[in-house]
Amino acid sequence: MERVCKIAIASRLVLLLGISVATPAMATTYDGAWDVQIASRNASCGNGATVSIGIKDGQVASANPMMTASGRVADAGNIRVTLASGMKRATGFGHLTATSGSGTWRGAMCSGTWTAHRI
């Protein structure tokens, strides 16, 4: 009985280690530079802005000193990102493929959609 428990525990550990090792490798599918086009139906919110972001090991960042980007891309391509510039802040949700993506975003007074493509 004790041997069976040890085997069960060992197999669960191997499974968990396999999952944790596979996660970063899968996240790299989305690594690279991306251009994100932001749209809103409300003219006062702006429309057509393009933001460049980078993804490395599934983590979202920006190289633009005027705007910070943070967030995470899950293995399946689901993305959650926050963009901030001064007092303005917006959070976006959506999905990426290996070359493109789309989703929605919401700020304090504005909302809209976004599309992205790998550069």
ROPATI-234282 format. One record per residue: x, y, z of N, C-alpha, C, O in turn. Coordinates in steps of 0.05 Angstrom, whole numbers, padded with zeros to 5 digits, always signed. Layout:
XYZXYZXYZXYZ/...
//
This chain:
+00017-00024+00000+00000+00000+00000+00017+00025+00000+00012+00044-00014/+00038+00025+00016+00056+00048+00018+00070+00052-00009+00074+00075-00018/+00078+00031-00022+00091+00032-00048+00072+00045-00069+00081+00061-00086/+00047+00037-00068+00027+00048-00087+00024+00078-00083+00023+00093-00103/+00024+00087-00058+00022+00116-00052+00046+00131-00063+00044+00152-00074/+00070+00119-00059+00095+00132-00069+00095+00134-00099+00103+00155-00110/+00086+00113-00112+00084+00114-00142+00064+00135-00151+00069+00149-00170/+00041+00137-00138+00021+00156-00145+00032+00185-00141+00027+00202-00158/+00045+00189-00119+00056+00216-00113+00078+00222-00134+00079+00245-00144/+00095+00203-00140+00117+00208-00159+00106+00214-00187+00116+00232-00200/+00085+00200-00195+00074+00205-00221+00060+00232-00223+00061+00245-00243/+00048+00241-00201+00036+00268-00200+00058+00289-00202+00054+00309-00216/+00080+00285-00188+00102+00304-00190+00113+00306-00218+00119+00328-00228/+00116+00283-00231+00126+00283-00258+00107+00298-00276+00115+00314-00294/+00081+00293-00273+00061+00307-00289+00062+00337-00284+00062+00353-00303/+00064+00346-00259+00066+00374-00253+00091+00387-00264+00090+00409-00275/+00113+00373-00261+00138+00384-00273+00137+00386-00303+00147+00405-00314/+00124+00366-00315+00121+00367-00344+00104+00391-00353+00110+00403-00373/+00083+00397-00338+00066+00420-00345+00082+00446-00341+00081+00463-00359/+00096+00448-00319+00111+00473-00314+00133+00477-00334+00140+00500-00341/+00146+00456-00343+00167+00458-00363+00155+00465-00390+00168+00481-00405/+00132+00455-00397+00120+00459-00423+00109+00488-00425+00108+00499-00447/+00100+00500-00404+00087+00526-00405+00104+00547-00417+00095+00561-00435/+00129+00552-00408+00145+00573-00420+00151+00568-00450+00151+00587-00466/+00156+00544-00457+00161+00537-00485+00137+00544-00502+00141+00554-00525/+00114+00538-00493+00090+00544-00509+00084+00574-00510+00075+00584-00531/+00090+00588-00489+00085+00617-00488+00103+00631-00509+00094+00652-00519/+00126+00620-00516+00143+00633-00535+00132+00634-00563+00142+00648-00580/+00110+00620-00569+00096+00622-00594+00089+00650-00601+00088+00658-00625/+00083+00666-00581+00074+00694-00585+00096+00714-00581+00091+00738-00583/+00120+00706-00575+00142+00724-00570+00149+00740-00595+00148+00730-00617/+00156+00765-00591+00164+00782-00613+00152+00810-00611+00139+00816-00591/+00155+00825-00632+00144+00852-00633+00117+00852-00647+00113+00838-00666/+00098+00867-00636+00071+00868-00646+00062+00897-00648+00069+00914-00632/+00047+00904-00669+00033+00929-00672+00004+00925-00665-00009+00907-00676/-00007+00942-00648-00034+00939-00639-00049+00965-00647-00042+00987-00640/-00071+00961-00663-00087+00984-00672-00111+00985-00653-00126+00966-00649/-00115+01009-00642-00137+01013-00623-00159+01029-00636-00154+01049-00649/-00184+01020-00632-00207+01033-00644-00228+01038-00622-00231+01023-00603/-00244+01059-00626-00267+01065-00609-00289+01078-00625-00283+01093-00644/-00313+01072-00618-00336+01085-00632-00340+01114-00623-00353+01130-00637/-00330+01120-00600-00333+01147-00589-00310+01165-00599-00287+01160-00592/-00316+01185-00614-00296+01202-00626-00278+01216-00606-00255+01221-00611/-00289+01223-00582-00273+01236-00562-00253+01218-00549-00235+01227-00534/-00255+01192-00553-00236+01173-00542-00213+01168-00560-00194+01154-00553/-00214+01179-00584-00192+01174-00603-00198+01149-00619-00212+01131-00609/-00187+01147-00642-00191+01124-00659-00168+01121-00678-00158+01140-00689/-00159+01097-00681-00138+01091-00701-00109+01093-00690-00090+01091-00705/-00106+01096-00664-00079+01097-00653-00066+01070-00656-00079+01049-00654/-00039+01069-00660-00024+01045-00662-00003+01045-00639+00011+01064-00635/-00002+01023-00625+00016+01020-00602+00034+00995-00608+00023+00974-00616/+00059+00998-00604+00078+00976-00607+00083+00963-00580+00089+00977-00561/+00081+00937-00579+00087+00923-00554+00106+00899-00561+00109+00892-00584/+00118+00889-00541+00135+00865-00544+00125+00843-00525+00114+00849-00504/+00129+00819-00533+00122+00796-00517+00147+00779-00514+00159+00771-00535/+00154+00772-00490+00177+00754-00485+00170+00735-00463+00163+00743-00441/+00172+00709-00469+00165+00688-00450+00136+00692-00440+00131+00686-00417/+00119+00702-00457+00091+00705-00450+00085+00731-00435+00062+00736-00428/+00105+00747-00428+00102+00772-00414+00100+00795-00434+00116+00797-00452/+00081+00813-00430+00077+00836-00447+00093+00860-00436+00093+00865-00412/+00106+00875-00453+00121+00899-00445+00121+00919-00468+00114+00912-00491/+00129+00944-00463+00132+00963-00485+00159+00977-00483+00171+00979-00462/+00169+00985-00506+00194+01000-00507+00190+01030-00509+00209+01045-00509/+00165+01038-00509+00158+01067-00511+00159+01080-00484+00144+01071-00466/+00175+01100-00480+00177+01113-00453+00151+01129-00446+00147+01135-00423/+00135+01135-00466+00110+01151-00461+00087+01133-00453+00066+01143-00444/+00090+01107-00457+00068+01088-00451+00079+01062-00440+00098+01051-00452/+00068+01052-00419+00077+01027-00408+00056+01005-00415+00032+01011-00415/+00065+00982-00420+00048+00959-00425+00056+00937-00407+00080+00932-00403/+00036+00923-00396+00042+00900-00379+00020+00880-00384-00002+00887-00391/+00025+00855-00378+00005+00834-00382+00017+00807-00387+00041+00803-00384/+00000+00789-00395+00009+00761-00399-00007+00748-00421-00031+00754-00424/+00006+00731-00436-00006+00715-00457-00006+00686-00447+00015+00676-00440/-00029+00674-00445-00031+00646-00437-00024+00628-00460-00023+00636-00483/-00018+00603-00454-00010+00583-00475-00029+00582-00498-00021+00578-00521/-00055+00584-00492-00075+00581-00513-00079+00607-00529-00095+00608-00548/-00063+00628-00522-00065+00653-00537-00083+00674-00524-00084+00697-00534/-00096+00668-00503-00112+00688-00489-00094+00709-00477-00074+00702-00464/-00100+00734-00480-00083+00756-00471-00098+00775-00454-00122+00781-00459/-00085+00785-00433-00095+00807-00417-00072+00827-00415-00050+00820-00408/-00078+00852-00423-00057+00872-00423-00067+00898-00412-00091+00905-00415/-00050+00913-00398-00057+00939-00388-00038+00959-00401-00013+00955-00400/-00049+00980-00412-00033+01002-00423-00037+01027-00406-00060+01032-00398/-00016+01041-00400-00018+01065-00383+00000+01087-00394+00022+01082-00403/-00011+01111-00394+00004+01135-00403-00005+01158-00385-00027+01167-00387/+00013+01166-00367+00005+01187-00348-00018+01177-00331-00016+01156-00318/-00039+01193-00330-00063+01185-00314-00082+01167-00329-00100+01155-00317/-00078+01164-00355-00096+01147-00371-00087+01118-00369-00063+01111-00368/-00107+01100-00367-00102+01072-00364-00125+01056-00378-00148+01064-00375/-00117+01035-00392-00137+01018-00405-00129+00989-00403-00105+00982-00403/-00149+00972-00400-00143+00943-00398-00156+00929-00422-00179+00935-00429/-00141+00912-00435-00151+00897-00458-00151+00867-00453-00135+00857-00439/-00170+00854-00466-00172+00825-00466-00176+00816-00494-00188+00830-00511/-00166+00792-00500-00171+00781-00527-00155+00756-00531-00149+00741-00513/-00149+00751-00557-00137+00726-00565-00116+00731-00587-00121+00746-00606/-00093+00718-00584-00072+00720-00605-00069+00693-00619-00073+00672-00606/-00062+00694-00644-00053+00670-00658-00023+00675-00662-00012+00694-00651/-00009+00659-00678+00019+00663-00682+00026+00689-00697+00048+00699-00695/+00006+00700-00712+00012+00723-00729-00007+00747-00725-00001+00769-00734/-00030+00743-00712-00049+00765-00708-00066+00761-00683-00063+00741-00669/-00082+00781-00678-00100+00778-00654-00121+00800-00654-00120+00818-00671/-00140+00798-00636-00161+00817-00633-00174+00815-00606-00171+00795-00592/-00188+00836-00598-00202+00835-00573-00215+00862-00567-00221+00878-00585/-00221+00866-00541-00235+00890-00532-00218+00904-00511-00200+00891-00499/-00223+00929-00506-00209+00944-00485-00228+00963-00471-00249+00970-00482/-00221+00970-00447-00238+00988-00432-00220+01006-00414-00202+00997-00401/-00226+01032-00414-00213+01051-00397-00234+01064-00379-00256+01054-00376/-00226+01085-00365-00244+01098-00346-00270+01108-00359-00292+01105-00349/-00267+01122-00382-00290+01134-00395-00294+01124-00424-00313+01132-00437/-00277+01106-00433-00277+01097-00461-00275+01067-00463-00266+01054-00444/-00283+01057-00486-00279+01029-00492-00278+01025-00522-00284+01043-00537/-00270+01001-00530-00269+00996-00559-00258+00969-00565-00259+00950-00549/-00246+00967-00589-00235+00942-00598-00206+00946-00605-00197+00969-00608/-00191+00924-00608-00163+00925-00618-00158+00902-00636-00170+00881-00634/-00140+00907-00654-00129+00885-00671-00099+00887-00671-00088+00909-00666/-00086+00865-00674-00057+00865-00673-00045+00847-00695-00058+00828-00704/-00021+00853-00703-00006+00836-00721+00023+00836-00713+00034+00857-00704/+00036+00813-00718+00064+00811-00711+00080+00827-00732+00074+00826-00756/+00100+00841-00723+00117+00857-00740+00139+00839-00752+00155+00849-00768/
//
